[in-house]
Amino acid sequence: MQKAETRVLTAHVPVPLAEKIDQLADRLDRSRGWIMKQALSAWIAEEEERDRLTQEALADVDMGNVFDHQAVQAWANSLGSKKPLPAPRQ
């Protein structure tokens, strides 16, 4: 099996965070680098998904797929009442 090409990245982190990483590494019997790689991969995936959803929402706005602000506000204000309004629909 061929090893993947890698690069070393350096980051200064607060001591309490570094200690938590060391504790996780010990508990999981993994290296500190493995923990950091997993955390960074998860964060990047989350950010990519956030960007995808933002782009999707902006495309909806461009296509006019939006709700009237006053209708949404009235619906939200009614949620705690005895007769909540139905959710706004297109």
C-alpha positions as a Markdown table, in Angstrom:
| # | Residue | x | y | z |
|---|---|---|---|---|
| 1 | Met | 0.0 | 0.0 | 0.0 |
| 2 | Gln | 1.4 | 3.4 | -1.0 |
| 3 | Lys | 1.6 | 6.1 | 1.6 |
| 4 | Ala | -0.3 | 9.3 | 0.9 |
| 5 | Glu | 1.8 | 12.4 | 0.5 |
| 6 | Thr | 1.6 | 14.6 | 3.6 |
| 7 | Arg | 2.6 | 18.1 | 4.9 |
| 8 | Val | 3.2 | 19.2 | 8.4 |
| 9 | Leu | 0.9 | 22.1 | 9.6 |
| 10 | Thr | 1.7 | 23.9 | 12.9 |
| 11 | Ala | -0.9 | 25.6 | 15.1 |
| 12 | His | -0.6 | 27.2 | 18.5 |
| 13 | Val | -3.5 | 26.0 | 20.7 |
| 14 | Pro | -4.4 | 26.8 | 24.3 |
| 15 | Val | -2.9 | 24.4 | 26.8 |
| 16 | Pro | -6.4 | 23.1 | 28.0 |
| 17 | Leu | -7.3 | 22.2 | 24.4 |
| 18 | Ala | -3.9 | 20.4 | 23.9 |
| 19 | Glu | -4.5 | 18.5 | 27.1 |
| 20 | Lys | -7.9 | 17.4 | 26.0 |
| 21 | Ile | -6.4 | 16.2 | 22.7 |
| 22 | Asp | -3.7 | 14.3 | 24.6 |
| 23 | Gln | -6.4 | 12.7 | 26.9 |
| 24 | Leu | -8.4 | 11.6 | 23.8 |
| 25 | Ala | -5.3 | 10.2 | 22.2 |
| 26 | Asp | -4.6 | 8.2 | 25.3 |
| 27 | Arg | -8.2 | 7.0 | 25.7 |
| 28 | Leu | -8.5 | 6.0 | 22.0 |
| 29 | Asp | -5.0 | 4.6 | 21.8 |
| 30 | Arg | -4.3 | 6.9 | 18.8 |
| 31 | Ser | -1.7 | 9.5 | 18.1 |
| 32 | Arg | -2.2 | 13.2 | 18.7 |
| 33 | Gly | -1.7 | 13.6 | 14.9 |
| 34 | Trp | -4.5 | 11.1 | 14.2 |
| 35 | Ile | -6.9 | 13.1 | 16.6 |
| 36 | Met | -6.0 | 16.3 | 14.9 |
| 37 | Lys | -6.5 | 14.9 | 11.4 |
| 38 | Gln | -9.9 | 13.6 | 12.4 |
| 39 | Ala | -10.9 | 16.9 | 13.9 |
| 40 | Leu | -9.7 | 18.9 | 11.0 |
| 41 | Ser | -11.4 | 16.6 | 8.5 |
| 42 | Ala | -14.7 | 16.9 | 10.3 |
| 43 | Trp | -14.5 | 20.7 | 10.6 |
| 44 | Ile | -13.7 | 21.0 | 6.8 |
| 45 | Ala | -16.6 | 18.7 | 5.9 |
| 46 | Glu | -18.9 | 20.8 | 8.1 |
| 47 | Glu | -17.7 | 24.1 | 6.5 |
| 48 | Glu | -18.1 | 22.6 | 3.0 |
| 49 | Glu | -21.7 | 21.6 | 3.8 |
| 50 | Arg | -22.4 | 25.0 | 5.3 |
| 51 | Asp | -21.2 | 26.6 | 2.1 |
| 52 | Arg | -23.2 | 24.2 | -0.1 |
| 53 | Leu | -26.3 | 25.0 | 1.9 |
| 54 | Thr | -25.6 | 28.8 | 1.7 |
| 55 | Gln | -25.2 | 28.6 | -2.1 |
| 56 | Glu | -28.4 | 26.6 | -2.4 |
| 57 | Ala | -30.3 | 29.1 | -0.3 |
| 58 | Leu | -28.9 | 32.0 | -2.4 |
| 59 | Ala | -30.0 | 30.3 | -5.6 |
| 60 | Asp | -33.5 | 30.0 | -4.1 |
| 61 | Val | -33.5 | 33.7 | -3.4 |
| 62 | Asp | -32.3 | 34.4 | -6.9 |
| 63 | Met | -35.2 | 32.3 | -8.2 |
| 64 | Gly | -37.7 | 34.1 | -6.0 |
| 65 | Asn | -38.3 | 31.1 | -3.7 |
| 66 | Val | -38.7 | 33.3 | -0.6 |
| 67 | Phe | -41.4 | 33.9 | 2.0 |
| 68 | Asp | -42.8 | 37.3 | 3.0 |
| 69 | His | -41.1 | 38.6 | 6.1 |
| 70 | Gln | -44.3 | 39.8 | 7.7 |
| 71 | Ala | -46.0 | 36.4 | 7.1 |
| 72 | Val | -43.1 | 34.6 | 8.8 |
| 73 | Gln | -43.0 | 37.0 | 11.7 |
| 74 | Ala | -46.8 | 36.6 | 12.2 |
| 75 | Trp | -46.4 | 32.8 | 12.1 |
| 76 | Ala | -43.5 | 32.9 | 14.6 |
| 77 | Asn | -45.4 | 35.2 | 16.9 |
| 78 | Ser | -48.4 | 32.9 | 16.9 |
| 79 | Leu | -46.5 | 29.8 | 17.9 |
| 80 | Gly | -46.9 | 30.4 | 21.6 |
| 81 | Ser | -50.6 | 31.3 | 21.3 |
| 82 | Lys | -53.7 | 29.0 | 21.7 |
| 83 | Lys | -54.3 | 29.3 | 17.9 |
| 84 | Pro | -50.9 | 29.2 | 16.0 |
| 85 | Leu | -51.1 | 30.1 | 12.4 |
| 86 | Pro | -50.1 | 27.5 | 9.8 |
| 87 | Ala | -46.5 | 27.8 | 8.5 |
| 88 | Pro | -46.2 | 30.1 | 5.5 |
| 89 | Arg | -46.3 | 28.2 | 2.2 |
| 90 | Gln | -45.5 | 29.1 | -1.4 |
